[in-house]
Amino acid sequence: MTSSISSSEALSDPGTASEWRRWLVTFLSTPLLGAAFLLALLIAIDPYDTGKFGLFGIDGVDDQNTRTAIPSRARDRQFDAAVIGNSTVQRLNPTKLSQATGLRFVQLYMIGASPNEEVAVLDLFVRHHPRARALVIGADPSWCVHDQTDTALFPY
């Protein structure tokens, strides 16, 4: 009677080895295929309305975080005017501005934004609205820094 503790007898069976190989391929490919499916789904849906992808596309985002909602709002063609700045322009009401001027204002502010970030938002809006009819830019004291060594505000 053979009392073997090792599994060397199982390795001699070619059917068992191919079953293990098939199991290992399935085990490793399942998460990779799942991740590829999720990535394809995110590209197709474009949940943050980045404008780069989106076969189905979401028209605008319902996001309370202004930093992630701004790209969608800045590309929205229904607006022809913008209020751009940091929290200093937060209290401006784009609806009242629209009613008073006949233009369609969008508010593109970010809390704690530096002038460089505000200029980037301005650039994004103007690229998508080449015939913008009005721009309101909130310039606060951070725009008037005389010390050019403050690279947080002016990295160039």
ChimeraX attribute file (.defattr): number of C-alpha atoms within 10 A of each C-alpha:
attribute: neighborCount
match mode: 1-to-1
recipient: residues
	/A:1	3
	/A:2	4
	/A:3	5
	/A:4	8
	/A:5	7
	/A:6	7
	/A:7	8
	/A:8	9
	/A:9	9
	/A:10	11
	/A:11	10
	/A:12	10
	/A:13	10
	/A:14	9
	/A:15	11
	/A:16	12
	/A:17	13
	/A:18	11
	/A:19	11
	/A:20	11
	/A:21	12
	/A:22	11
	/A:23	12
	/A:24	11
	/A:25	11
	/A:26	11
	/A:27	11
	/A:28	10
	/A:29	12
	/A:30	11
	/A:31	11
	/A:32	11
	/A:33	11
	/A:34	11
	/A:35	12
	/A:36	12
	/A:37	12
	/A:38	12
	/A:39	12
	/A:40	12
	/A:41	14
	/A:42	15
	/A:43	17
	/A:44	15
	/A:45	16
	/A:46	19
	/A:47	18
	/A:48	19
	/A:49	21
	/A:50	19
	/A:51	15
	/A:52	9
	/A:53	14
	/A:54	17
	/A:55	12
	/A:56	11
	/A:57	17
	/A:58	16
	/A:59	14
	/A:60	19
	/A:61	16
	/A:62	10
	/A:63	12
	/A:64	8
	/A:65	10
	/A:66	14
	/A:67	14
	/A:68	16
	/A:69	19
	/A:70	24
	/A:71	20
	/A:72	19
	/A:73	21
	/A:74	26
	/A:75	19
	/A:76	16
	/A:77	11
	/A:78	12
	/A:79	19
	/A:80	22
	/A:81	24
	/A:82	26
	/A:83	22
	/A:84	24
	/A:85	27
	/A:86	21
	/A:87	15
	/A:88	16
	/A:89	20
	/A:90	17
	/A:91	8
	/A:92	14
	/A:93	13
	/A:94	19
	/A:95	13
	/A:96	12
	/A:97	17
	/A:98	16
	/A:99	11
	/A:100	9
	/A:101	10
	/A:102	9
	/A:103	18
	/A:104	19
	/A:105	24
	/A:106	24
	/A:107	23
	/A:108	26
	/A:109	24
	/A:110	23
	/A:111	14
	/A:112	11
	/A:113	17
	/A:114	18
	/A:115	21
	/A:116	15
	/A:117	16
	/A:118	20
	/A:119	15
	/A:120	12
	/A:121	21
	/A:122	19
	/A:123	13
	/A:124	15
	/A:125	28
	/A:126	18
	/A:127	13
	/A:128	14
	/A:129	18
	/A:130	9
	/A:131	10
	/A:132	15
	/A:133	13
	/A:134	14
	/A:135	16
	/A:136	15
	/A:137	17
	/A:138	18
	/A:139	15
	/A:140	14
	/A:141	7
	/A:142	11
	/A:143	13
	/A:144	9
	/A:145	11
	/A:146	8
	/A:147	9
	/A:148	11
	/A:149	11
	/A:150	10
	/A:151	9
	/A:152	11
	/A:153	17
	/A:154	14
	/A:155	9
	/A:156	8
